[in-house]
Amino acid sequence: MPAKVKTFSELAKEYGVCRNTLRKWIQPIEKELKLSRRALREWQVKKIYVFLDEP
């Protein structure tokens, strides 16, 4: 079963904010996430959900 991935825009839409706002919110854990320009992997999305609480 392939891993579930989400784009940064999809994740921002779930929280009801723009991408820049979401990026500011996750700044404290940005290094742990090892962000790149690619879609967010499942483990990255889970870490964001834990940090910000699920939308």
BATIDREN-967645 format. One record per atom (N, C-alpha, C): x negated, y, z negated; residue number from 1; atom name; residue in one letter. Coordinates in steps of 0.02 Angstrom, whole numbers, always signed. Atoms other than C-alpha are relative to their C-alpha. Last residue first. Layout:
BEGIN
u;v;w;resi;name;resn
X;Y;Z;NUM;CA;A .
...
//
This chain:
BEGIN
u;v;w;resi;name;resn
-49;-52;-18;55;N;P .
+381;+1004;-594;55;CA;P .
+71;-26;-9;55;C;P .
-32;+14;-64;54;N;E .
+272;+881;-691;54;CA;E .
+53;+53;+15;54;C;E .
-64;+34;+10;53;N;D .
+171;+957;-832;53;CA;D .
+34;-8;+69;53;C;D .
-52;-51;-5;52;N;L .
+31;+1079;-786;52;CA;L .
+70;-25;-21;52;C;L .
+23;-66;+23;51;N;F .
-120;+975;-840;51;CA;F .
+57;+51;-3;51;C;F .
+14;+5;+72;50;N;V .
-36;+804;-826;50;CA;V .
-19;+69;-28;50;C;V .
-64;+10;+35;49;N;Y .
+41;+846;-657;49;CA;Y .
-11;-3;-76;49;C;Y .
-33;-65;-1;48;N;I .
-127;+915;-596;48;CA;I .
+67;-5;-37;48;C;I .
+37;-43;+47;47;N;K .
-215;+755;-648;47;CA;K .
+32;+69;-5;47;C;K .
-17;+22;+68;46;N;K .
-81;+650;-561;46;CA;K .
-34;+44;-52;46;C;K .
-68;-23;+12;45;N;V .
-102;+751;-400;45;CA;V .
+20;-19;-72;45;C;V .
+3;-72;+10;44;N;Q .
-290;+724;-406;44;CA;Q .
+69;+28;-17;44;C;Q .
+29;-14;+66;43;N;W .
-271;+537;-434;43;CA;W .
-4;+75;-14;43;C;W .
-48;+16;+53;42;N;E .
-151;+524;-286;42;CA;E .
-28;+16;-70;42;C;E .
-11;+72;+10;41;N;R .
-267;+612;-167;41;CA;R .
+46;-10;-60;41;C;R .
+15;+23;+68;40;N;L .
-247;+795;-122;40;CA;L .
+14;-74;-5;40;C;L .
-58;+11;+43;39;N;A .
-250;+830;+64;39;CA;A .
-22;-26;-68;39;C;A .
-44;+55;-18;38;N;R .
-414;+889;+138;38;CA;R .
+60;-4;-48;38;C;R .
-52;-26;-44;37;N;R .
-495;+1059;+118;37;CA;R .
+49;-55;+21;37;C;R .
+27;-13;-66;36;N;S .
-593;+999;-32;36;CA;S .
+57;+27;+43;36;C;S .
-42;-20;-55;35;N;L .
-560;+991;-217;35;CA;L .
-39;+10;+64;35;C;L .
+43;+6;-59;34;N;K .
-670;+894;-338;34;CA;K .
+40;+17;+64;34;C;K .
-41;+22;-57;33;N;L .
-526;+881;-463;33;CA;L .
-42;-11;+64;33;C;L .
-20;+70;+10;32;N;E .
-640;+886;-615;32;CA;E .
+36;-27;+62;32;C;E .
+60;+41;-11;31;N;K .
-719;+1047;-551;31;CA;K .
+15;-74;-8;31;C;K .
+19;+2;-71;30;N;E .
-548;+1130;-531;30;CA;E .
-61;-44;+12;30;C;E .
+17;+70;-15;29;N;I .
-488;+1087;-707;29;CA;I .
-25;-9;+72;29;C;I .
+37;+33;+54;28;N;P .
-487;+1264;-782;28;CA;P .
-20;-73;+15;28;C;P .
+71;-18;+5;27;N;Q .
-443;+1340;-612;27;CA;Q .
-37;-35;-56;27;C;Q .
+41;+60;+11;26;N;I .
-279;+1244;-601;26;CA;I .
-75;+15;-4;26;C;I .
-22;+40;+57;25;N;W .
-163;+1392;-629;25;CA;W .
-47;-58;-14;25;C;W .
+19;-35;+61;24;N;K .
-262;+1505;-513;24;CA;K .
+19;-40;-62;24;C;K .
+73;+4;+6;23;N;R .
-249;+1378;-371;23;CA;R .
-24;+35;-64;23;C;R .
+16;+67;+24;22;N;L .
-62;+1364;-401;22;CA;L .
-75;-8;-10;22;C;L .
-20;+2;+70;21;N;T .
-45;+1553;-384;21;CA;T .
-17;-68;-29;21;C;T .
+50;-39;+39;20;N;N .
-145;+1553;-222;20;CA;N .
+16;-2;-75;20;C;N .
+62;+38;+9;19;N;R .
-39;+1412;-149;19;CA;R .
-51;+37;-43;19;C;R .
+42;+2;-60;18;N;C .
+124;+1505;-176;18;CA;C .
-65;-37;-16;18;C;C .
+47;-56;-3;17;N;V .
+244;+1459;-316;17;CA;V .
-40;-4;+66;17;C;V .
-35;-61;-17;16;N;G .
+399;+1351;-336;16;CA;G .
-44;+62;+0;16;C;G .
+1;-43;+58;15;N;Y .
+311;+1209;-428;15;CA;Y .
+35;+67;+13;15;C;Y .
-32;+36;+55;14;N;E .
+361;+1083;-295;14;CA;E .
+4;+43;-63;14;C;E .
-72;-4;-11;13;N;K .
+317;+1210;-160;13;CA;K .
+38;-35;-56;13;C;K .
-20;-68;+20;12;N;A .
+141;+1225;-231;12;CA;A .
+76;+8;+7;12;C;A .
+2;-1;+73;11;N;L .
+121;+1035;-218;11;CA;L .
+22;+69;-26;11;C;L .
-55;+40;+25;10;N;E .
+177;+1035;-38;10;CA;E .
+4;+3;-76;10;C;E .
-61;-37;-12;9;N;S .
+59;+1178;+3;9;CA;S .
+61;-37;-27;9;C;S .
-2;-50;+52;8;N;F .
-89;+1088;-77;8;CA;F .
+65;+41;+6;8;C;F .
+39;-59;-16;7;N;T .
-54;+941;+34;7;CA;T .
+7;+49;-57;7;C;T .
-40;-60;-9;6;N;K .
+5;+780;-41;6;CA;K .
-46;+57;+20;6;C;K .
+37;-63;-2;5;N;V .
-65;+604;-38;5;CA;V .
+49;+58;+10;5;C;V .
-43;-57;-15;4;N;K .
+12;+440;-90;4;CA;K .
-42;+63;-3;4;C;K .
-6;-48;+54;3;N;A .
-112;+297;-80;3;CA;A .
+43;+58;+22;3;C;A .
+43;-59;-4;2;N;P .
-79;+166;+52;2;CA;P .
+13;+48;-58;2;C;P .
-42;-59;+0;1;N;M .
+0;+0;+0;1;CA;M .
-45;+62;+0;1;C;M .
//
